[in-house]
Amino acid sequence: MTDRGDALEIDPRPPRFVAFMGAERLAAGDLAEVAAAVRRAQDEGPRAAIIVFNGETAEVMDLDLRGTEQEVIARHARPEGPAAKRGRPKLGVVAREVTLLPRHWDWLARQRGGASTTLRRLVETARKADAGAARARSEAAYRFMAAVAGDLPGFEEAARALFAGDRSRLTTLRAQWPADLGDEIARFLDGSPVGGAASCGPREDGALS
């Protein structure tokens, strides 16, 4: 167990956002960065409608672009959080290997059904939680698709493939769409960070996207 008195409080991952101008990715990053990019694009005269999405949920964001670019940045900047406590970092729960100590085996042995039953129950609980996260990612991908690809050929079929979990068919269909759009759908599905790599299978040109 970790020493909670020495725990290092770490700020949660800051929210990230992505702006699309039509089917073209305009900017990605924190809200202030994206707002500034949208403001510059508007000053230059956008070639298509600009939509800003929450990078995790695909919810559409409303920006206040009044004033100068610096005022826009200041308005959308993330407030500074409290300073982190000193000490050892908390251990996360994204372990790739687990080594059980004797007291862990003792605890498992005391559970109803013994160690094997308890471990199976814990794994099943984790699997259900993962299924819920996968559903949320699919819903975010659809929310994004509906906003930027609703008028594109194959949208209805792509939506059916998405909710059927047919990633191969979805990859084939989205490969016909502009690359930025298809890559962003893959990123939402995989839960990749904004600006990070996403993989939804091979594109028709053979590259991984």
ABEGO torsion letter per residue (X at the ends): XBBAAABBBBBBBBBBBBBBBEABBABBEBAAAAAAAAAAAAAAGBABBBBBBBAAAGBBBBBBABEBAAAAAAAABBBBBBBBBBEBBBBBABBABBBBBAAAAAAAAABBGEAAAAAAAAAAAAAAAAAAAAAAAAAAAAAAAAAAAAABBGAAAAAAAAAAGBAAAAAAAAAABBAAAAAAAAAAAAGBBBGBBBBAEBBAAGBBX
